[in-house]
Amino acid sequence: MTAPCEVVVTGTGVLCSTAAGTEAFAAALRDGVSGIGLRPVLHEAEQEGLRPTLSADLRGFDFRAAVAARAGLPERLRASAVRVAGRAPLAIRAAVAVALEAWESAGLHRVPVPADRIGIVVAGHNLGGRYAEEVRPRYSNSPVHLPARYPLRFMDTDHVGTVSQVLGITGEGYTVGGASASGNVAIINGSRLVAAGAVDVCLVLGALTDLSAMELQGFYNLGAMAGVNGDGAPHERCRPFDADREGFVPGQGAACLVLESAESAARRRAPAWARVAGHALRLDGNGLADPSIDGESWVMTRAIHRAGIGPDRIGYVNAHGTGSTKGDEVELTALREVFPPEIAGPWVNSTKGLIGHCLCAAGVVEAVASLVQMREGFVHPNANLRAPIDPARRLVGALAQPAEIGYAMSNGFGFGGFNTSVVFGRPDRG
């Protein structure tokens, strides 16, 4: 049996409420910029029932401008992106935008890899709720005028098909779902494809979840979202790890990682951002929304073990940290088990306090956040953290802090008992 390949990250792309592009995202994180505000009403179907809600939306996103910004890519590729996805739903346009950035970042246009040696794994399910809601009045008024492409667009696999068409990918591809852990589930699956030699390169795409009014109301009824109780300005309402936390704020975001075998990256002379040093995924055997201390601590411990290091080597944890009453407490308790008092402990923050909870894309967006903090030597602020529920944890305060990060952990936990953790290591650290 051949040994698994070492997997490295050679490219990134990101789009969220605070930034379009990795460099802008890094700057916004360092400055603690918040993208949370009131969600605009975009369609008449949203006029009834749901009052103005908190969210971190992609206000002002211009797909054609995003494609044009990828000036290093061949003109034919940019033209193809506009032709194939220019009239697609928001989630598809966002997916293509971040995939193009990651492709350019990895230099795949300069030193290409055979198309059948490139794969794609899309993190996400139930992605087009708002699109379906917007189309429904047209169907109700005149069923024959339902868009002919609707049968393709409403399926999550449209992300795989569209991005693979734009980039000419013909290797393995599929979608994976794990609720809010979907992003990490995709990173783990993409890493396995590369490590097993099934592909040399794999794009891991965290797809934008575009919630409908009914889906938003469902989260409210479940008691999971901020905005029902509490007060303060919109950007102050998402409070991960704070005693006054009241739930998550939905965020619109998409991100892409290019995972590549170390051998392929070396052949292409593509610099590695980081190594995918370890990862773990485990179910709780629970179909509800209840988090599990045992499940969360197990995946963190297992990911560290697979990285071949001890917990004292982890310098930073990008926590799942949604701002939920129970979830934040459980995660901090699990962190206490993994990083006991005799260990100084890693820095801990939650990117969701700044950009909201990007749901299926969260794990990939937060992987990019982890990588830029590792690369640039800082940890971003924990937004709105005034009364920490566990002062003993090394929670980042109101300002970014300098940090030498050799290994970073990114956690993702999802409704239905999904527990995931991924450890990234600097390429120069063994």
VMD Tcl script that draws the C-alpha trace (Angstrom):
set ca {
  {0.00 0.00 0.00}
  {1.37 3.40 -0.96}
  {1.65 6.07 1.69}
  {-0.91 8.90 1.49}
  {0.22 12.09 -0.21}
  {0.87 15.20 1.84}
  {-1.89 17.73 1.15}
  {-1.16 21.45 0.97}
  {-3.20 24.58 0.29}
  {-1.97 26.47 -2.77}
  {-4.84 28.89 -3.40}
  {-7.72 30.69 -1.70}
  {-10.77 32.72 -2.66}
  {-13.34 34.37 -0.42}
  {-16.39 36.61 -0.59}
  {-18.38 37.79 2.41}
  {-20.12 40.83 3.85}
  {-16.85 42.59 4.76}
  {-14.63 41.81 1.80}
  {-14.30 40.51 -1.73}
  {-10.97 38.72 -2.01}
  {-8.45 37.19 0.35}
  {-6.24 40.25 0.88}
  {-9.21 42.50 1.64}
  {-10.59 39.82 3.97}
  {-7.30 39.69 5.89}
  {-7.34 43.46 6.35}
  {-10.98 43.46 7.49}
  {-10.27 40.72 10.03}
  {-7.28 42.54 11.46}
  {-9.33 45.74 11.81}
  {-12.33 43.94 13.31}
  {-14.70 45.20 10.60}
  {-18.29 44.03 11.05}
  {-20.55 43.22 8.10}
  {-23.68 42.71 10.18}
  {-26.72 44.92 9.63}
  {-30.42 44.68 8.85}
  {-31.38 42.31 6.06}
  {-32.96 44.12 3.11}
  {-36.28 42.89 1.74}
  {-35.52 41.78 -1.80}
  {-38.76 40.22 -2.96}
  {-42.49 40.66 -2.49}
  {-42.70 37.15 -1.04}
  {-40.73 38.45 1.94}
  {-43.05 41.36 2.66}
  {-45.38 39.35 4.86}
  {-44.71 37.62 8.13}
  {-41.05 38.27 8.84}
  {-40.01 41.60 10.28}
  {-36.62 43.16 9.40}
  {-33.94 40.70 10.46}
  {-30.27 40.84 11.31}
  {-27.90 39.50 8.71}
  {-24.53 39.95 7.05}
  {-25.45 40.21 3.36}
  {-23.45 40.61 0.16}
  {-24.63 44.14 -0.42}
  {-23.19 45.60 -3.57}
  {-21.75 42.35 -4.94}
  {-21.14 42.83 -8.67}
  {-20.37 39.55 -10.42}
  {-19.02 41.08 -13.61}
  {-16.72 43.37 -11.62}
  {-15.54 40.40 -9.55}
  {-14.67 38.49 -12.72}
  {-12.95 41.52 -14.23}
  {-10.85 41.86 -11.06}
  {-9.18 38.54 -11.90}
  {-6.99 40.34 -14.41}
  {-4.27 37.68 -14.27}
  {-6.56 35.04 -15.75}
  {-6.88 34.56 -19.52}
  {-9.57 36.67 -21.16}
  {-11.24 33.54 -22.59}
  {-11.66 32.16 -19.05}
  {-13.19 35.37 -17.72}
  {-15.49 35.59 -20.73}
  {-16.56 31.99 -20.17}
  {-17.41 32.76 -16.54}
  {-19.66 35.65 -17.50}
  {-21.31 33.68 -20.30}
  {-21.99 30.58 -18.17}
  {-22.89 32.19 -14.84}
  {-23.77 35.81 -15.56}
  {-27.52 35.22 -15.15}
  {-27.29 32.47 -12.55}
  {-28.70 32.79 -9.02}
  {-26.59 34.65 -6.46}
  {-25.15 31.48 -4.90}
  {-23.80 30.28 -8.26}
  {-22.32 33.67 -9.14}
  {-20.60 33.82 -5.74}
  {-19.25 30.28 -6.23}
  {-17.73 31.14 -9.60}
  {-16.21 34.36 -8.24}
  {-14.35 32.64 -5.38}
  {-13.33 29.70 -7.57}
  {-11.74 32.09 -10.07}
  {-9.83 33.85 -7.30}
  {-8.57 30.55 -5.89}
  {-7.62 29.33 -9.39}
  {-5.61 32.49 -10.02}
  {-4.10 32.40 -6.52}
  {-2.86 28.84 -7.07}
  {-1.38 29.72 -10.46}
  {-3.36 27.01 -12.22}
  {-3.67 29.26 -15.28}
  {0.12 29.60 -15.51}
  {1.23 26.01 -14.89}
  {-1.84 23.87 -15.51}
  {-2.73 20.40 -14.25}
  {-4.49 17.88 -16.56}
  {-8.24 18.45 -16.37}
  {-8.94 14.87 -15.32}
  {-6.52 15.22 -12.40}
  {-8.50 18.09 -10.89}
  {-11.54 17.46 -8.72}
  {-14.15 19.60 -6.99}
  {-16.03 19.10 -3.73}
  {-18.84 21.54 -2.95}
  {-19.89 22.11 0.65}
  {-23.60 22.72 0.83}
  {-27.17 21.54 0.65}
  {-30.55 23.29 0.44}
  {-28.67 26.28 -0.94}
  {-31.27 28.00 -3.08}
  {-34.21 28.64 -0.77}
  {-34.57 32.29 -1.69}
  {-34.18 31.53 -5.41}
  {-37.07 29.06 -5.22}
  {-39.12 31.61 -3.31}
  {-38.45 34.24 -5.97}
  {-39.40 31.92 -8.83}
  {-42.58 30.62 -7.24}
  {-44.82 33.66 -8.09}
  {-43.95 33.22 -11.76}
  {-44.92 29.57 -11.57}
  {-48.12 30.37 -9.67}
  {-49.18 32.95 -12.26}
  {-48.23 30.88 -15.30}
  {-46.62 27.44 -14.82}
  {-45.42 27.28 -18.42}
  {-43.27 30.36 -17.80}
  {-41.20 28.65 -15.12}
  {-37.55 29.15 -16.24}
  {-36.44 26.22 -18.37}
  {-33.24 25.90 -16.33}
  {-35.04 25.73 -13.00}
  {-34.70 21.89 -12.79}
  {-30.93 22.39 -12.96}
  {-30.67 25.50 -10.82}
  {-32.61 24.22 -7.80}
  {-30.26 21.26 -7.39}
  {-27.13 21.82 -5.33}
  {-25.13 19.95 -7.98}
  {-25.50 23.02 -10.21}
  {-22.48 24.40 -8.34}
  {-20.38 21.42 -9.39}
  {-21.60 21.56 -12.98}
  {-21.20 25.30 -13.45}
  {-17.78 25.68 -11.83}
  {-16.44 22.58 -13.58}
  {-17.69 23.95 -16.92}
  {-16.08 27.35 -16.38}
  {-12.73 25.89 -15.31}
  {-12.75 22.79 -17.50}
  {-12.54 20.34 -14.58}
  {-13.16 16.70 -15.53}
  {-11.88 14.79 -12.49}
  {-14.02 13.61 -9.58}
  {-16.68 15.93 -8.18}
  {-19.63 15.92 -5.84}
  {-21.46 17.83 -3.10}
  {-21.36 17.07 0.62}
  {-23.68 18.20 3.38}
  {-23.24 18.39 7.11}
  {-25.39 21.37 8.12}
  {-23.12 24.05 9.61}
  {-20.20 21.61 9.49}
  {-20.50 21.22 5.70}
  {-17.41 23.32 4.97}
  {-15.15 21.15 7.10}
  {-16.79 17.99 5.76}
  {-15.83 19.18 2.26}
  {-12.26 20.01 3.30}
  {-11.91 16.54 4.80}
  {-13.31 14.86 1.68}
  {-11.18 16.95 -0.64}
  {-8.09 16.14 1.42}
  {-8.88 12.44 1.20}
  {-9.22 12.60 -2.58}
  {-5.79 14.22 -2.90}
  {-4.13 12.05 -0.25}
  {-5.42 8.87 -1.93}
  {-4.08 9.97 -5.31}
  {-7.54 10.13 -6.92}
  {-6.71 13.69 -8.04}
  {-3.66 15.94 -7.87}
  {-5.68 19.08 -7.20}
  {-9.09 19.52 -5.58}
  {-11.13 22.70 -5.35}
  {-13.09 22.77 -2.10}
  {-15.92 25.23 -2.52}
  {-17.99 26.55 0.40}
  {-21.26 27.50 -1.27}
  {-23.40 30.47 -0.28}
  {-26.63 29.52 1.50}
  {-29.32 31.97 0.36}
  {-32.06 31.64 2.98}
  {-35.70 32.25 2.16}
  {-38.05 34.10 4.48}
  {-39.61 30.80 5.55}
  {-36.21 29.29 6.36}
  {-35.27 32.36 8.38}
  {-38.53 32.10 10.30}
  {-37.81 28.45 10.99}
  {-34.50 29.32 12.66}
  {-36.28 32.00 14.69}
  {-38.91 29.51 15.82}
  {-36.15 27.09 16.81}
  {-34.66 29.81 19.01}
  {-31.32 29.67 17.19}
  {-31.12 33.22 15.78}
  {-30.29 36.55 17.32}
  {-32.86 39.30 17.10}
  {-35.77 37.91 19.09}
  {-34.57 39.27 22.43}
  {-31.86 41.69 23.45}
  {-30.99 45.14 22.22}
  {-28.20 47.16 20.71}
  {-27.10 48.23 17.26}
  {-27.26 45.51 14.58}
  {-23.49 44.98 14.51}
  {-23.51 44.45 18.30}
  {-26.07 41.65 18.33}
  {-23.80 38.73 17.43}
  {-21.87 37.97 20.64}
  {-19.98 34.67 20.55}
  {-18.77 33.52 23.99}
  {-20.39 36.50 25.75}
  {-22.73 36.15 28.72}
  {-25.33 38.22 26.81}
  {-25.24 36.14 23.61}
  {-28.62 35.58 21.99}
  {-28.07 33.38 18.92}
  {-26.46 33.46 15.51}
  {-26.77 36.06 12.77}
  {-27.01 34.57 9.25}
  {-24.25 35.61 6.89}
  {-23.92 35.35 3.14}
  {-20.51 34.11 2.11}
  {-18.61 31.77 -0.16}
  {-15.01 30.58 -0.22}
  {-12.71 28.23 -2.06}
  {-9.51 26.37 -1.16}
  {-7.22 24.75 -3.68}
  {-5.91 21.55 -2.08}
  {-3.00 19.94 -3.86}
  {-0.55 17.13 -3.33}
  {2.83 18.43 -2.18}
  {4.41 16.67 -5.17}
  {2.12 18.44 -7.64}
  {2.72 21.80 -5.96}
  {6.48 21.22 -6.14}
  {6.29 20.31 -9.84}
  {4.36 23.50 -10.55}
  {6.56 25.54 -8.19}
  {3.36 26.70 -6.51}
  {3.98 28.08 -3.00}
  {2.05 26.34 -0.23}
  {0.04 28.43 2.21}
  {-0.21 25.59 4.70}
  {-0.44 21.82 5.12}
  {-3.68 20.04 5.96}
  {-1.99 18.42 8.93}
  {-4.92 16.57 10.51}
  {-8.70 16.29 10.52}
  {-11.52 14.35 12.11}
  {-15.25 13.86 11.62}
  {-17.66 12.08 13.95}
  {-21.42 11.81 14.39}
  {-23.23 11.98 17.71}
  {-26.05 9.64 16.65}
  {-28.45 12.50 17.36}
  {-30.84 14.07 14.86}
  {-31.51 17.16 16.98}
  {-29.71 20.48 17.39}
  {-28.07 19.53 20.70}
  {-24.26 19.85 20.73}
  {-22.12 17.22 22.43}
  {-19.07 17.83 24.62}
  {-17.84 14.29 23.95}
  {-18.24 14.58 20.17}
  {-16.56 17.98 19.99}
  {-13.64 17.09 22.25}
  {-13.14 13.78 20.40}
  {-12.74 15.36 16.95}
  {-10.37 18.03 18.24}
  {-8.24 15.45 20.02}
  {-8.29 13.12 17.00}
  {-7.36 15.89 14.54}
  {-4.40 16.88 16.73}
  {-3.31 13.23 16.98}
  {-3.48 12.79 13.20}
  {-1.37 15.91 12.81}
  {1.32 14.11 14.79}
  {1.59 16.79 17.46}
  {0.47 17.45 21.01}
  {-2.21 19.96 22.03}
  {0.49 22.34 23.25}
  {1.53 22.90 19.62}
  {-1.85 24.42 18.62}
  {-1.41 28.18 18.66}
  {-4.89 29.23 17.56}
  {-8.43 27.89 17.39}
  {-11.00 29.35 15.01}
  {-13.99 28.25 17.05}
  {-17.39 27.32 15.70}
  {-18.69 29.98 18.14}
  {-22.07 30.99 16.74}
  {-23.30 33.02 19.71}
  {-25.86 30.40 20.71}
  {-26.72 29.94 24.37}
  {-25.84 26.25 24.61}
  {-23.43 25.79 21.71}
  {-20.83 28.29 22.90}
  {-20.82 26.83 26.42}
  {-20.42 23.28 25.12}
  {-17.56 24.25 22.80}
  {-15.64 26.02 25.56}
  {-16.15 23.02 27.84}
  {-14.80 20.75 25.10}
  {-11.83 23.08 24.64}
  {-11.10 22.79 28.38}
  {-10.93 19.02 27.98}
  {-8.60 19.19 24.98}
  {-6.42 22.00 26.37}
  {-6.24 21.43 30.16}
  {-5.12 24.14 32.61}
  {-1.47 23.01 32.63}
  {-1.27 24.03 28.93}
  {-1.03 27.76 28.26}
  {-3.72 27.23 25.65}
  {-4.24 28.61 22.17}
  {-5.80 31.90 21.20}
  {-9.53 31.44 20.52}
  {-11.83 33.61 18.42}
  {-14.96 33.33 16.30}
  {-15.09 34.85 12.81}
  {-18.91 34.66 12.94}
  {-19.01 37.66 15.27}
  {-17.79 39.79 12.35}
  {-19.38 38.23 9.24}
  {-22.29 36.24 10.66}
  {-22.80 32.51 10.31}
  {-22.21 31.55 6.68}
  {-23.92 28.18 7.32}
  {-22.80 25.61 4.72}
  {-19.87 27.81 3.63}
  {-18.75 28.64 7.18}
  {-16.03 25.99 7.42}
  {-14.34 27.04 4.18}
  {-14.68 30.78 4.88}
  {-13.21 30.23 8.34}
  {-10.43 28.06 6.94}
  {-9.41 31.05 4.81}
  {-9.62 33.23 7.94}
  {-7.37 30.77 9.79}
  {-4.83 30.69 6.96}
  {-4.51 34.47 6.61}
  {-4.06 34.87 10.38}
  {-1.42 32.13 10.36}
  {0.36 33.72 7.39}
  {0.27 37.30 8.68}
  {0.87 36.59 12.37}
  {-2.21 37.93 14.12}
  {-5.51 36.83 15.64}
  {-8.61 38.90 14.91}
  {-10.88 40.39 17.59}
  {-13.83 38.61 19.13}
  {-16.62 41.01 18.22}
  {-18.83 42.24 21.06}
  {-17.09 40.13 23.73}
  {-17.56 42.10 26.94}
  {-18.40 39.46 29.57}
  {-16.67 36.19 28.59}
  {-18.47 33.08 29.80}
  {-15.08 31.45 30.47}
  {-12.44 34.05 31.40}
  {-9.88 31.25 31.79}
  {-9.85 30.62 28.04}
  {-7.45 32.71 25.97}
  {-10.22 34.52 24.13}
  {-9.10 37.38 21.92}
  {-10.48 40.70 23.14}
  {-11.69 43.80 21.32}
  {-8.47 44.30 19.35}
  {-6.38 42.05 17.12}
  {-3.31 40.55 18.76}
  {0.06 39.57 17.28}
  {0.48 35.80 17.26}
  {3.06 33.31 16.03}
  {0.88 30.44 14.79}
  {2.57 27.20 13.80}
  {-0.62 25.14 13.88}
  {-4.21 26.39 13.66}
  {-7.39 24.46 14.36}
  {-10.73 25.25 12.72}
  {-13.88 23.73 14.21}
  {-17.26 23.10 12.62}
  {-20.32 21.61 14.33}
  {-23.71 21.08 12.72}
  {-27.30 20.29 13.61}
  {-27.88 16.56 13.44}
  {-24.77 15.60 15.40}
  {-21.99 16.61 12.97}
  {-18.64 17.22 14.68}
  {-15.58 18.22 12.65}
  {-12.15 19.69 13.27}
  {-9.32 20.49 10.85}
  {-5.71 21.31 11.78}
  {-3.57 23.39 9.43}
  {0.19 23.56 9.82}
  {2.63 26.05 8.41}
  {4.49 24.49 5.51}
  {7.81 25.04 7.28}
  {6.74 23.22 10.46}
  {7.18 19.48 10.89}
}
mol new
graphics top color blue
foreach p $ca { graphics top sphere $p radius 0.5 }
foreach p [lrange $ca 0 end-1] q [lrange $ca 1 end] { graphics top cylinder $p $q radius 0.2 }
display resetview
